[in-house]
Amino acid sequence: MDDFYIALHQLGRNADGGISGLARRMGVRAQVLINKLNPTDSHAEPKIGEFVAMMTDTCNTEPLDVLCRMFDGQFATRSTQKADSLVAAVIHTINEHADIAQAYERVVADGVVTKAEKRELLKEIAEAKHALAVLENTILEQ
């Protein structure tokens, strides 16, 4: 659950205006949301409606991704985005896969893989998956 709580906390911190801005948009007091997003305090947790509201506000599904991985699952959205051309889609996909390789080289350089480095790799993988979906959509439109 630690990874899940950390992902929720990061979602709030990275939201427009931080946790306070997110709380304001959700109609709750900032300190209440700060407490609920504290990754070291499992007594105050967001309710499911708040969880959904935070992901909707931030367009960030990372906490849901983490939750799915806890059950050996995978959260997948279906993008409808298409590239301007098939060549552009292929090049973008290749670049995203190259980003994974570069991130991997940075991560393993010191022989230790931290949680932050794992999140970095997972972010790169998610971007590559999105590029593949755009490529698929572009091919289907041809």
N, C-alpha and C positions, 0 to 999 in steps of 0.2 A: 504493500500500500504506500510505502514511502515515495516511490516514483510517481504515483498518482497524486499525492499531496503536493509534491514538488512541482509537477506539471500544472496543477491548479494555481499554485502560488505564482509561478512564472507567467501564466495566462493573465493574472491580475496585474502583476508588475509591468507587463509589456502592453497592457491595454492603453488606449488613448487617455492620457491624464492619470495613468497608474490606477492603483486600487481605488483611490478616492474618486477619480473620474468615473470609473466603472460603477462604483456604489451609487453615485449621483444619478447616473443613467438608469440604474436598476430601481431607484427609489428607496434605497436603504442607507442607514448611517454608515459613514466611512469606517468607523471603528468596528462596527459589527462585521463588515466584510473583511476587514483586516484580520480580525480574530478568526473568522471562518476559513480564511486562506492561509493561516499560519501552519506551515507543514510540520511543525513539531507539537501541535496541539490537536489531538484527535477528538477532543470533547466538543468543540464547536466546528461543525462541518456544514458546508452548504447543502441545502435541500435540493432534491432533484430538479425542481423548477428553477432554482437559482443557478444550478449547474448548467442547465440548458440556456438560460438567459445570458450567462457569461459567455458561453461559446457563440451564441447568436450575435451578441454585441461585438465580440472581437473577431468573429469569423475564424476562430482558432479551435480546431478539434483535437489538439494534441492530448488533453486529458482523456478524451474518449478513446484515442488511439492507445494510450497507456492502459486504460481499463480493459480494452479488448485484448491486448497482449497478455494481460494477467490470466485470461482464460484461453490462451493459445489461439486467439482469434485475430481478426484484422478488420479495422473499420475502413470502409472504402466508399468514397463518394464517386459519383459519375459526373465528370466534367462534360459540358457541352461545347467547350471552347475549341475552336479550330484555328489552324495557322493560315496565313495568307497563301502559302503554297506548300506542296508536299516536300519540296527541297528544304524550305525553312523549318518545317516540322522535324525532318530527319536530322538536320544540323543541330537544332535545339536539343533533341533527344541525345545525340552524341555528346554534346557539351555537358549536359546534366550527368551523364554516366562518367565522363571525365572528372567532373567535380567530386564524384564519389571516390574515385581512385586517388585524387589529390588529398581529400580529407583523410582517407585511410592511411596514406603515407605520413601525414602529420600526426595522426593518432598513435600509430605504432612506432614512431621514431624513437621514443624513450623507453619502449618496452612495457609501458603501463597504460592501460585504457581506463580512464576515469568515467564517472557517470556523465559528466558534462561532454566528454568526447564521444560517448555513446549517443547522446542526444544529438550532437553535431552530425554524426554519421546517419542517424535515423532521419534527420531533417533533409540531408542530401538525397537519401533514398526516396523520401516522399516527393521531393521535387522531380526526381527522375521518373517516378511512377506517373506524376501529373503530365510530364512531357510525353510519356508513352500514350496516355489517354488522348492528349491533343493530337498526336500522330495518328492514332487509330481513328479519331473523329474526322481528321483531314482525309485519310484514305477512304473512309466510308462515303464522304461527300463527293469524291471524284467520279 
